[in-house]
Amino acid sequence: APPVRPGGLRADDARDFRLEVASELCRAPGDAVLTCLRDLDVLDEPLDARVGIAPGLALVVQHGTVVGWSLTDPVRYLTTGFADPDPGPPAPATRLLFTACLDVITTPLLDEVRRGDPAALAGLRRLDERLRGQREDRHRADALLAFIGELVEDHAGG
């Protein structure tokens, strides 16, 4: 991926603007960067640019069109509701839990949870317990727990 260039977008003229839905999640090792693309065909050709529009957030551009977005160090921005993220760095344990949570909420594991696969449900319960038991970085753990706890309640008889 090209480096992030700080900037923004400016319309050539005033008209309706619509951004294609970006639904294909691409994960860098350790989930240090999350990139969401409109489709995987975008990966068949080089990207033109990543335009930084906010700290850690960039729009991904190909052939002059926004084809997705990327978020660097997504764990740093975990928060509940509309609260500001914790300004301190995430705990190493939170980073590991974030990756475990992403594993559970993406295919194929999410499909297994929804089908009621016993091993997947047991893994979901263990993840829920790990999140509840984490003492450090509680705000970020609570943000992860909000979603995982709902999955447990809906699918694992929590």
C-alpha positions as CSV (number, residue, x, y, z in Angstrom):
1,A,0.0,0.0,0.0
2,P,1.2,3.5,-0.7
3,P,2.2,5.7,2.3
4,V,-0.4,8.0,3.8
5,R,-0.3,11.5,2.4
6,P,-2.0,14.1,4.6
7,G,-4.8,15.9,2.8
8,G,-8.5,16.0,2.2
9,L,-11.0,15.9,-0.5
10,R,-12.5,18.8,-2.5
11,A,-15.3,18.4,-4.9
12,D,-14.9,19.8,-8.4
13,D,-18.5,20.9,-8.3
14,A,-21.5,20.8,-6.0
15,R,-23.6,17.6,-6.5
16,D,-24.6,14.5,-4.7
17,F,-21.8,12.5,-3.3
18,R,-21.9,8.8,-2.6
19,L,-19.1,6.6,-1.4
20,E,-19.3,2.9,-2.4
21,V,-19.9,0.6,0.6
22,A,-16.6,-0.8,1.7
23,S,-17.3,-4.3,3.0
24,E,-14.1,-6.3,2.4
25,L,-12.0,-6.2,5.5
26,C,-8.3,-6.7,5.0
27,R,-6.1,-7.2,8.1
28,A,-2.4,-6.5,8.4
29,P,-0.3,-8.7,10.7
30,G,-1.2,-8.1,14.3
31,D,-4.2,-6.0,13.0
32,A,-1.8,-3.0,13.1
33,V,-3.8,-1.6,10.1
34,L,-7.3,-2.4,9.0
35,T,-8.3,-1.7,5.4
36,C,-11.8,-2.0,4.2
37,L,-12.3,-2.1,0.4
38,R,-15.4,-1.9,-1.8
39,D,-14.4,-5.3,-3.3
40,L,-11.4,-7.6,-3.5
41,D,-10.9,-6.7,-7.2
42,V,-9.3,-3.5,-6.0
43,L,-6.3,-5.6,-5.1
44,D,-5.7,-6.7,-8.7
45,E,-4.1,-3.3,-9.5
46,P,-1.9,-0.9,-7.6
47,L,-3.5,1.7,-5.4
48,D,-2.8,5.4,-6.3
49,A,-2.8,6.9,-2.8
50,R,-3.9,6.8,0.8
51,V,-5.1,10.3,1.7
52,G,-5.0,11.0,5.4
53,I,-8.2,12.7,6.5
54,A,-7.9,12.3,10.3
55,P,-5.3,10.8,12.7
56,G,-4.8,7.2,11.7
57,L,-7.6,7.3,9.1
58,A,-7.0,7.4,5.4
59,L,-9.1,7.1,2.3
60,V,-7.8,4.6,-0.3
61,V,-7.8,5.9,-3.9
62,Q,-7.4,4.0,-7.1
63,H,-7.9,5.4,-10.6
64,G,-9.1,8.7,-9.0
65,T,-11.9,7.0,-7.1
66,V,-12.2,6.3,-3.4
67,V,-12.3,2.5,-3.1
68,G,-12.0,2.1,0.7
69,W,-10.4,3.3,3.9
70,S,-7.6,2.3,6.2
71,L,-7.2,2.8,9.9
72,T,-3.7,2.5,11.4
73,D,-3.5,1.2,15.0
74,P,-7.2,0.7,15.4
75,V,-6.9,-0.5,19.0
76,R,-5.9,3.0,20.0
77,Y,-9.4,4.3,18.9
78,L,-11.5,1.7,20.8
79,T,-14.1,3.4,22.9
80,T,-17.7,3.0,24.0
81,G,-20.5,5.3,22.8
82,F,-19.2,8.7,21.9
83,A,-16.5,8.9,24.5
84,D,-13.1,10.1,23.5
85,P,-10.6,7.3,23.2
86,D,-8.1,6.8,26.0
87,P,-5.0,9.0,25.1
88,G,-2.6,6.4,26.5
89,P,-1.2,3.6,24.4
90,P,-3.2,0.3,24.4
91,A,-2.0,-2.5,26.7
92,P,-0.3,-5.4,24.9
93,A,-3.1,-7.7,26.2
94,T,-5.7,-5.4,24.6
95,R,-4.0,-5.8,21.3
96,L,-4.1,-9.6,21.6
97,L,-7.8,-9.4,22.6
98,F,-8.6,-7.1,19.7
99,T,-7.2,-9.6,17.2
100,A,-9.1,-12.5,18.9
101,C,-12.3,-10.4,18.7
102,L,-11.7,-9.7,15.0
103,D,-11.1,-13.4,14.4
104,V,-14.5,-14.1,16.0
105,I,-16.5,-11.5,14.1
106,T,-15.2,-12.3,10.6
107,T,-15.7,-15.4,8.5
108,P,-15.4,-18.3,8.9
109,L,-15.6,-18.1,12.7
110,L,-18.6,-15.8,12.8
111,D,-20.5,-18.3,10.5
112,E,-19.6,-21.1,12.9
113,V,-20.9,-19.1,15.9
114,R,-24.1,-18.3,14.1
115,R,-24.6,-22.0,13.2
116,G,-24.1,-22.9,16.8
117,D,-20.9,-24.9,16.4
118,P,-20.0,-26.1,19.9
119,A,-16.2,-25.4,19.5
120,A,-16.9,-21.9,18.2
121,L,-19.3,-21.1,21.0
122,A,-16.9,-22.4,23.6
123,G,-14.2,-20.1,22.1
124,L,-16.6,-17.2,22.1
125,R,-17.3,-17.8,25.8
126,R,-13.6,-18.0,26.6
127,L,-13.0,-14.7,24.8
128,D,-15.9,-13.1,26.8
129,E,-14.3,-14.4,30.0
130,R,-10.8,-13.0,29.0
131,L,-12.3,-9.6,28.3
132,R,-14.2,-9.5,31.6
133,G,-11.1,-10.6,33.5
134,Q,-8.7,-8.0,32.0
135,R,-7.7,-5.5,34.6
136,E,-5.6,-3.1,32.6
137,D,-6.9,-0.9,29.8
138,R,-10.5,-1.3,31.0
139,H,-12.1,1.3,28.7
140,R,-10.9,-0.5,25.6
141,A,-11.7,-3.9,27.0
142,D,-15.2,-2.7,27.7
143,A,-15.6,-1.5,24.1
144,L,-14.7,-5.0,22.9
145,L,-16.8,-6.6,25.5
146,A,-19.9,-4.7,24.4
147,F,-19.9,-6.5,21.1
148,I,-18.6,-9.9,22.2
149,G,-21.0,-9.9,25.1
150,E,-23.9,-9.4,22.8
151,L,-22.7,-12.3,20.6
152,V,-22.5,-14.5,23.7
153,E,-26.1,-13.5,24.7
154,D,-27.5,-14.0,21.2
155,H,-25.7,-17.3,20.3
156,A,-24.1,-18.9,23.4
157,G,-26.8,-18.7,25.9
158,G,-25.0,-15.9,27.9
